[in-house]
Amino acid sequence: MSSLIDTTVLAAFRWQTRHAMKLRDDGATVPTAPGRPVSLYLHVPFCEVLCPFCSFHRVQYRRETARRYFSALRAELRRYHRDGFVFSNVYVGGGTPTVSPPELIETLQLIRELFPVKDISVETNPKDLRPDVIEQLKAVGVNRLSVGVQSFDDRLLREMDRYEKYGSSREIIEHLEAAAPHFATLNVDMIYNLPHQDRASLERDLDVVLRLKANQVSLYPLMSAKSTTLKMNQAMGKPDPTRLRGFYDLILGKLRPAFTPQSGWCFSRNAGAIDEYIVEAEDYVGLGSGAFSYVGGTMYATTFSIHSYIDRVGRGLTGITGHRPLSPSEQLKQTFLMRMFGLKLDKPWIHEHYGKRFERALWPTLTAFKLIGAIEEDATSYRLTDRGMYDWVLMMSAFFESVNAFREQMRGRIKAELEDHADMAPAPSA
């Protein structure tokens, strides 16, 4: 019965969100600064290794293209500063942001000069946890480092084509232990429900996490896209979705009480750890090729062509080439999804921002989740139960599936550039 309910919840959510990423092509639309600090996401799409399961916008690293790209990123940062945007925290993702440390450091230095940022989070891989890189990141104010590990199982690392590139589990553990003392939050990014991952393998991964000095772990169910499915199936096999619930229950059971959930898939040893997802943020700006923004109730997407991005910024434009205003109902659902993913939704905040409109509009949804035991309500808040946390992981996975479908559509327009982006002239907006 529980599995049937989970399937029904996920199907209903997919039906509601299937049009969410149908953005209109429009290179002239630019967000207006909301008059309050917002979150900033920078996308660095370069990787030395293109993992077969990854559905994010990424390309093979080319030094000269990366140099021009980072230069365009800094130019666009200056433009947003002139337009009145204020960024309070920064998350740099990819790709692999640390693929070119000098360019990354120069970009972060500019951000600190222009904006009153409090937290800077950067993604990296185990290979880049070198003393010189760690010291540079620490010096520029990075206080959260998120390391893409995926698994400590050497067999699985080989299947993901990561063993030779990023090291064995023993080497990865050594790198993590050396980096941990240097950052307020050291996050270990993991994936579960890999095709050949069994319960014993996942349990061993969790045991390693519990022994590490790292104070945060993010565990994501394997998410893919049509464009990567064939390659992933050939390299790794097919995942079994029926194992998800059991794996998630194992994660909760093993990590508690040493780790406390901060979201459906992020767990921290201490309350002060910084999470990747700023669930309290009402607006965020994404800069760089393939980034998304949500400002003032409108979703924006930047061009997925790296050369077009560099060209557009060089001509004084932003990288934005698509947008979609969300209806009032869609905005409420967006807020509900993101806020509850942070495990609770405070009633005083709801009443301050929406009055009675929020609960009136979402009453059927709130009632349904309470009936299946996913949400508990008290006088001050709505909170996710363990059952609800799992449901929200399913829904967030479905949300990212729609994002991946949009990525596939946009990347399909620049197929030639992706095959050899370094040798192409500036491409049309995509």
C-alpha positions as CSV (number, residue, x, y, z in Angstrom):
1,M,0.0,0.0,0.0
2,S,2.8,2.4,0.9
3,S,4.5,1.8,-2.5
4,L,1.2,2.4,-4.3
5,I,0.7,5.7,-2.5
6,D,4.3,6.7,-3.3
7,T,3.7,5.9,-7.0
8,T,0.5,7.9,-7.0
9,V,2.1,10.9,-5.3
10,L,4.9,11.0,-7.7
11,A,2.6,10.6,-10.8
12,A,0.4,13.4,-9.6
13,F,3.5,15.7,-9.0
14,R,4.9,14.9,-12.5
15,W,1.5,15.7,-14.0
16,Q,1.5,19.1,-12.3
17,T,5.1,20.0,-13.2
18,R,5.4,18.7,-16.7
19,H,5.1,22.2,-18.2
20,A,7.2,23.9,-15.5
21,M,10.4,24.1,-17.7
22,K,8.7,25.2,-21.0
23,L,10.4,28.5,-21.2
24,R,9.9,31.1,-23.9
25,D,12.9,32.0,-26.1
26,D,13.5,35.7,-25.4
27,G,16.9,37.1,-25.1
28,A,15.7,40.6,-24.2
29,T,14.1,39.8,-20.9
30,V,16.2,40.7,-17.9
31,P,15.2,40.3,-14.2
32,T,14.9,43.4,-12.1
33,A,16.7,43.6,-8.8
34,P,14.2,42.8,-6.0
35,G,15.5,45.3,-3.5
36,R,16.7,42.7,-1.0
37,P,19.7,40.4,-0.9
38,V,19.3,37.2,-3.0
39,S,21.3,34.0,-3.5
40,L,23.8,33.6,-6.3
41,Y,24.6,30.4,-8.3
42,L,27.5,30.3,-10.7
43,H,27.7,27.5,-13.2
44,V,31.1,26.3,-14.4
45,P,30.4,23.6,-17.0
46,F,33.9,22.3,-17.5
47,C,35.0,18.8,-16.5
48,E,38.2,16.8,-17.1
49,V,36.1,13.6,-16.9
50,L,32.5,13.3,-18.2
51,C,30.8,10.8,-16.0
52,P,28.3,8.5,-17.8
53,F,25.5,9.1,-15.3
54,C,25.7,12.9,-15.1
55,S,22.9,14.9,-16.8
56,F,24.1,18.4,-15.8
57,H,25.3,20.8,-18.4
58,R,29.0,20.0,-18.8
59,V,31.6,19.9,-21.5
60,Q,35.2,18.7,-21.8
61,Y,37.7,21.1,-20.3
62,R,39.6,23.3,-22.7
63,R,42.0,25.8,-21.0
64,E,41.5,28.8,-23.4
65,T,37.7,28.4,-23.6
66,A,37.6,28.2,-19.8
67,R,39.7,31.4,-19.5
68,R,37.3,33.3,-21.8
69,Y,34.3,31.9,-20.0
70,F,35.5,33.0,-16.5
71,S,36.2,36.4,-18.0
72,A,32.6,36.6,-19.2
73,L,31.3,35.4,-15.8
74,R,33.2,38.3,-14.1
75,A,31.9,40.8,-16.7
76,E,28.3,39.6,-16.0
77,L,28.8,39.9,-12.2
78,R,29.8,43.5,-12.7
79,R,26.7,44.1,-14.8
80,Y,24.4,42.6,-12.1
81,H,26.1,44.8,-9.6
82,R,25.5,47.9,-11.7
83,D,21.8,46.8,-12.0
84,G,21.4,46.9,-8.3
85,F,21.5,43.2,-7.3
86,V,22.9,42.3,-3.9
87,F,24.1,38.8,-3.3
88,S,24.2,37.4,0.2
89,N,25.6,33.9,-0.5
90,V,27.2,32.1,-3.3
91,Y,27.2,28.6,-4.6
92,V,29.5,27.6,-7.4
93,G,28.6,24.3,-9.1
94,G,29.3,22.5,-12.3
95,G,30.9,20.8,-14.0
96,T,33.9,21.1,-11.8
97,P,34.5,24.7,-10.6
98,T,38.0,23.9,-9.5
99,V,39.1,22.8,-12.9
100,S,41.0,26.1,-13.2
101,P,41.8,27.3,-9.7
102,P,43.4,30.7,-10.7
103,E,40.3,31.7,-12.7
104,L,37.9,30.5,-9.9
105,I,39.9,32.4,-7.2
106,E,39.9,35.6,-9.3
107,T,36.1,35.3,-9.7
108,L,35.5,34.7,-6.0
109,Q,37.7,37.7,-5.1
110,L,35.6,39.9,-7.4
111,I,32.4,38.7,-5.8
112,R,33.7,39.6,-2.3
113,E,34.7,43.0,-3.6
114,L,31.3,43.7,-5.1
115,F,28.8,42.0,-2.7
116,P,28.4,41.5,1.1
117,V,28.5,37.7,0.8
118,K,28.4,35.6,4.0
119,D,28.7,32.1,2.7
120,I,30.6,30.8,-0.3
121,S,30.1,27.1,-1.3
122,V,32.2,25.5,-4.0
123,E,31.9,22.0,-5.6
124,T,35.1,20.1,-6.4
125,N,36.3,16.5,-6.9
126,P,38.8,14.4,-4.8
127,K,41.6,15.0,-7.2
128,D,41.5,18.7,-6.6
129,L,41.9,18.5,-2.8
130,R,45.5,19.5,-3.1
131,P,47.1,21.7,-0.4
132,D,47.7,24.6,-2.8
133,V,44.0,24.6,-3.9
134,I,42.7,24.1,-0.4
135,E,44.7,27.1,0.8
136,Q,43.6,29.4,-2.0
137,L,39.9,28.5,-1.5
138,K,40.2,29.0,2.2
139,A,42.0,32.4,1.8
140,V,39.3,33.7,-0.5
141,G,36.6,32.9,2.0
142,V,35.1,29.6,0.9
143,N,33.5,28.1,4.0
144,R,31.7,25.1,2.4
145,L,33.5,22.7,0.1
146,S,31.3,20.0,-1.5
147,V,33.3,17.0,-2.8
148,G,31.8,14.7,-5.5
149,V,32.7,11.3,-4.2
150,Q,29.6,9.3,-5.3
151,S,30.7,6.1,-3.6
152,F,33.5,4.5,-1.6
153,D,33.1,1.2,-3.4
154,D,36.0,0.7,-5.7
155,R,34.0,-1.5,-8.0
156,L,31.3,1.1,-8.4
157,L,34.0,3.8,-8.9
158,R,35.4,1.8,-11.8
159,E,32.0,1.5,-13.4
160,M,31.5,5.2,-13.2
161,D,34.9,5.8,-14.8
162,R,36.1,7.6,-11.7
163,Y,38.6,5.2,-10.2
164,E,41.5,6.0,-12.5
165,K,40.7,9.7,-12.7
166,Y,39.9,10.5,-9.0
167,G,41.5,7.7,-7.1
168,S,40.6,4.7,-5.0
169,S,38.3,4.9,-2.0
170,R,41.4,4.8,0.2
171,E,42.9,7.8,-1.6
172,I,39.6,9.7,-1.6
173,I,39.3,9.2,2.2
174,E,42.9,10.5,2.7
175,H,42.1,13.6,0.6
176,L,38.8,14.3,2.6
177,E,40.5,13.9,6.0
178,A,43.2,16.4,5.0
179,A,40.7,18.9,3.8
180,A,38.2,18.7,6.6
181,P,39.9,20.9,9.2
182,H,40.1,23.8,6.7
183,F,36.4,24.5,6.1
184,A,33.4,25.2,8.4
185,T,31.5,22.7,6.3
186,L,33.0,19.8,4.3
187,N,30.2,18.0,2.4
188,V,30.6,14.6,0.8
189,D,28.3,14.2,-2.2
190,M,27.1,10.6,-2.6
191,I,24.7,8.7,-4.9
192,Y,22.6,5.8,-4.0
193,N,20.6,3.2,-6.0
194,L,23.5,2.8,-8.5
195,P,22.7,-0.2,-10.7
196,H,25.2,-2.6,-9.1
197,Q,25.0,-1.2,-5.6
198,D,23.4,-3.5,-3.1
199,R,22.3,-2.9,0.5
200,A,25.7,-4.1,1.9
201,S,27.6,-1.7,-0.4
202,L,25.5,1.3,0.6
203,E,25.8,0.3,4.3
204,R,29.6,0.3,3.9
205,D,29.5,3.7,2.3
206,L,27.5,5.0,5.3
207,D,30.0,3.5,7.7
208,V,32.8,5.3,6.0
209,V,30.9,8.6,6.2
210,L,30.3,8.1,10.0
211,R,34.1,7.6,10.5
212,L,35.1,10.6,8.5
213,K,35.9,14.1,9.9
214,A,33.6,15.6,7.2
215,N,30.6,17.1,8.9
216,Q,28.1,16.9,6.2
217,V,26.9,14.4,3.6
218,S,24.4,14.8,0.7
219,L,22.9,11.6,-0.6
220,Y,21.1,11.8,-3.9
221,P,19.1,9.0,-5.6
222,L,20.5,8.3,-9.0
223,M,18.9,10.7,-11.5
224,S,19.6,10.6,-15.2
225,A,18.1,11.9,-18.4
226,K,17.3,10.3,-21.8
227,S,20.5,11.6,-23.3
228,T,22.6,9.8,-20.7
229,T,20.5,6.7,-20.1
230,L,22.0,4.6,-22.9
231,K,25.6,5.5,-22.0
232,M,24.9,4.9,-18.4
233,N,23.2,1.5,-19.0
234,Q,26.1,0.4,-21.1
235,A,28.7,1.4,-18.6
236,M,26.9,0.8,-15.3
237,G,23.7,-1.2,-15.9
238,K,20.1,-0.3,-15.2
239,P,19.0,1.0,-11.8
240,D,16.1,-0.6,-9.9
241,P,13.7,2.0,-8.7
242,T,11.9,-0.5,-6.4
243,R,15.0,-0.4,-4.0
244,L,14.7,3.3,-3.4
245,R,12.5,3.2,-0.3
246,G,14.6,0.6,1.4
247,F,17.8,2.4,0.7
248,Y,16.4,5.7,2.0
249,D,15.2,4.0,5.2
250,L,18.7,2.5,5.6
251,I,20.3,6.0,5.2
252,L,18.1,7.5,7.9
253,G,18.7,4.6,10.2
254,K,22.5,4.6,9.8
255,L,23.1,8.3,9.9
256,R,21.0,9.2,13.0
257,P,21.8,10.3,15.6
258,A,25.3,11.4,14.5
259,F,23.9,13.3,11.6
260,T,20.7,15.4,11.5
261,P,18.7,16.0,8.4
262,Q,18.7,19.5,7.0
263,S,16.7,18.6,3.9
264,G,15.5,15.5,2.3
265,W,19.0,14.5,1.2
266,C,21.4,16.6,3.2
267,F,22.6,15.6,6.6
268,S,24.9,17.5,9.0
269,R,26.8,16.7,12.2
270,N,26.2,20.2,13.6
271,A,23.5,22.8,13.3
272,G,25.9,25.4,12.0
273,A,26.8,23.5,8.8
274,I,25.9,25.3,5.6
275,D,23.5,23.5,3.2
276,E,23.6,23.6,-0.6
277,Y,19.9,24.4,-0.8
278,I,18.9,27.8,0.6
279,V,15.3,26.8,1.1
280,E,14.5,30.1,2.8
281,A,15.5,32.1,-0.3
282,E,12.6,33.6,-2.2
283,D,14.7,34.5,-5.2
284,Y,18.0,33.4,-6.6
285,V,20.2,34.4,-9.6
286,G,22.1,31.9,-11.8
287,L,24.9,33.1,-13.9
288,G,26.9,31.2,-16.5
289,S,26.0,28.9,-19.4
290,G,23.1,26.6,-18.5
291,A,22.2,28.4,-15.2
292,F,18.7,29.1,-14.0
293,S,17.3,32.0,-12.0
294,Y,14.0,32.6,-10.2
295,V,13.3,36.3,-9.5
296,G,10.0,38.0,-8.9
297,G,7.9,35.0,-9.8
298,T,9.6,34.4,-13.1
299,M,12.0,31.5,-14.1
300,Y,14.9,32.4,-16.3
301,A,17.4,30.3,-18.2
302,T,20.7,31.2,-19.7
303,T,22.1,30.0,-23.1
304,F,23.5,26.5,-23.1
305,S,26.0,27.5,-25.8
306,I,29.3,28.4,-24.1
307,H,30.4,30.5,-27.1
308,S,27.1,32.2,-27.3
309,Y,27.3,33.1,-23.6
310,I,30.8,34.6,-24.0
311,D,29.6,36.5,-27.1
312,R,26.4,37.8,-25.5
313,V,28.2,39.1,-22.4
314,G,30.9,40.6,-24.6
315,R,28.1,42.6,-26.4
316,G,26.7,44.0,-23.1
317,L,23.9,41.5,-22.8
318,T,23.1,39.0,-20.1
319,G,23.3,35.3,-20.8
320,I,19.5,34.9,-20.4
321,T,17.8,33.5,-23.5
322,G,14.5,32.1,-22.1
323,H,12.0,32.9,-19.4
324,R,8.6,31.9,-18.0
325,P,6.4,33.9,-15.6
326,L,4.8,31.5,-13.1
327,S,1.1,32.0,-12.3
328,P,0.2,32.9,-8.7
329,S,-0.9,29.3,-8.2
330,E,2.4,28.0,-9.5
331,Q,4.4,30.4,-7.3
332,L,2.6,29.0,-4.2
333,K,3.4,25.5,-5.2
334,Q,7.0,26.4,-5.9
335,T,7.3,27.9,-2.5
336,F,5.6,24.9,-0.9
337,L,7.9,22.4,-2.6
338,M,11.1,24.3,-1.8
339,R,10.3,25.4,1.8
340,M,9.0,22.0,2.8
341,F,12.1,20.3,1.4
342,G,13.9,22.1,4.3
343,L,11.7,19.9,6.5
344,K,9.3,22.5,7.9
345,L,7.1,25.4,6.9
346,D,6.6,28.1,9.6
347,K,3.0,29.4,9.8
348,P,4.1,32.9,10.9
349,W,6.2,33.2,7.7
350,I,3.2,32.0,5.6
351,H,0.8,34.5,7.2
352,E,3.4,37.4,6.8
353,H,3.9,36.7,3.1
354,Y,0.6,35.3,1.9
355,G,-2.0,35.8,4.6
356,K,-4.7,33.2,4.4
357,R,-4.3,32.7,0.6
358,F,-1.5,30.2,1.0
359,E,-3.3,27.6,3.1
360,R,-6.6,28.2,1.3
361,A,-5.0,27.5,-2.1
362,L,-3.0,24.5,-0.9
363,W,-5.6,23.1,1.5
364,P,-6.2,19.9,-0.7
365,T,-2.5,19.2,-1.0
366,L,-1.8,19.8,2.7
367,T,-4.8,17.6,3.7
368,A,-3.7,14.8,1.4
369,F,-0.1,14.8,2.8
370,K,-1.4,14.8,6.3
371,L,-3.7,11.9,5.6
372,I,-0.9,9.7,4.3
373,G,1.3,10.6,7.2
374,A,3.8,12.8,5.3
375,I,3.2,16.0,7.1
376,E,2.5,16.8,10.8
377,E,0.9,20.1,11.8
378,D,1.1,21.9,15.1
379,A,0.3,25.5,16.2
380,T,3.4,27.0,14.6
381,S,4.4,24.9,11.6
382,Y,4.0,22.1,9.1
383,R,6.7,19.5,9.4
384,L,7.8,16.5,7.3
385,T,7.8,13.1,8.9
386,D,10.3,10.5,7.8
387,R,7.7,9.3,5.4
388,G,7.3,12.8,4.1
389,M,11.0,13.3,3.7
390,Y,11.0,10.3,1.3
391,D,8.1,11.6,-0.6
392,W,9.8,15.0,-1.0
393,V,12.9,13.3,-2.3
394,L,10.7,11.6,-4.9
395,M,9.2,15.0,-5.8
396,M,12.4,16.8,-6.0
397,S,13.8,14.0,-8.2
398,A,10.8,14.5,-10.5
399,F,11.4,18.2,-10.5
400,F,15.0,17.7,-11.6
401,E,13.8,15.3,-14.2
402,S,11.9,18.2,-15.8
403,V,15.0,20.4,-15.5
404,N,17.0,17.6,-17.2
405,A,14.5,17.4,-20.0
406,F,14.9,21.1,-20.6
407,R,18.7,20.7,-20.5
408,E,18.5,18.0,-23.2
409,Q,16.3,20.2,-25.4
410,M,18.8,23.1,-25.1
411,R,21.9,21.0,-25.5
412,G,20.3,19.3,-28.6
413,R,20.5,22.7,-30.3
414,I,24.3,22.9,-29.9
415,K,25.3,19.4,-30.6
416,A,28.2,20.3,-32.8
417,E,29.6,22.7,-30.2
418,L,29.4,20.0,-27.5
419,E,31.3,17.6,-29.7
420,D,34.2,20.1,-30.0
421,H,33.2,23.4,-28.4
422,A,36.8,24.7,-28.3
423,D,37.1,25.1,-32.1
424,M,33.8,26.7,-32.8
425,A,33.0,30.3,-33.6
426,P,30.3,32.0,-31.4
427,A,27.1,30.1,-31.8
428,P,23.5,31.4,-32.0
429,S,21.6,31.8,-28.8
430,A,20.3,28.5,-27.4
